[in-house]
Amino acid sequence: MPPTIIIEPVRPRTRTSDSYLAPGQRYRTHDHGEAYTVSQLRRDDLGLLHVTLRSGRGRELSAFAAQVETAITLGDLLPVAAEESLLRC
């Protein structure tokens, strides 16, 4: 008698991020311009992580998480502390 094969359904990924970015984090452009808040992290059908940033004026930007992390590493985006002072990574 052949062995019994049990097929389990594929479970969706529960992990949403391989990134240090998280909703609620705030960043300001390097020239002290507009501030942006990370509003959403989502994975596309290919498994790539996208970040949506929203400004105080309602402008939304969407980019790959790796692009945003690179901008932070290069100093193009600077983290903003709760008291509005700028921090360096």
N, C-alpha and C positions, 0 to 999 in steps of 0.2 A: 504494500500500500504506500503511495507517495506521501511525503510529508505535507502537513497542512501549512499553507502559506497565509499569513495574516497581513493584509494591506491596511496601513493606517493612513488617514488623510494627512495631507501636508499642512502643517501648522503655520499660520502667518507669523511673521517676525514680530516679536513683542518689543524688541529693542529698536528705538527710533533714531538713535544717534551714535555715531562713532566719533563725535566731535565734542569739543568743550563748550560749544555754543548752546545756549538755552534760552527759551522764551523769557522775556523780561530784562535781559541784559541790554545795557545802553552803550552806544558808541557815538563818537563825534568825529567829523572829518578832520584831517590833520591841520587844516587852515582855520580851525575853530568855527567852522560853519555849522551847518545843520546837524542836529543830533538824531540818531536813529535807534529804535528799539527792536530787538529780535522779537517778532510777533508769532512766527510759525516755523517749525521744522517739519519737513515731510520727505518721504522717499518716493521716487518715481517708479515706473514699471521696470526700469533697468536696475533698480536698487541704489541709485545715486541720491545723495542727500541734498535737498534744496533748503535755502533759508530765505524767509521773507522778512525784510526790514521795513519799518514804518516810521516816518518822520512825524513830528508834532503837527505839521500842516496837513497830514493825511497822505503824503506821497508814499507809495509803496515801491520797493525794489526787491527783485527776486534774483538770486544767484546760487551757484553751487556753494556748499559749505566750504569746500577747499579754497574757493576764490575769496570768500570773506575772511577765512583764517589767514590767507596769504596777505591780504590787505592789512590785517591787524599786525602780522609779523613785520611787515615793511614799514609800519607806522602811518599808513594812509588812513586807518581808522584807529582811534584811541579810546580805550574804555573810559566811561564816565562814572564816577562814584556817585552815591546817592546824594551827597551834598554838593554836587555839580563841580567838584574839583577834578582835574584831569590826572590820570594815573598813567605810568609807563609800563608796558609789558616787559 
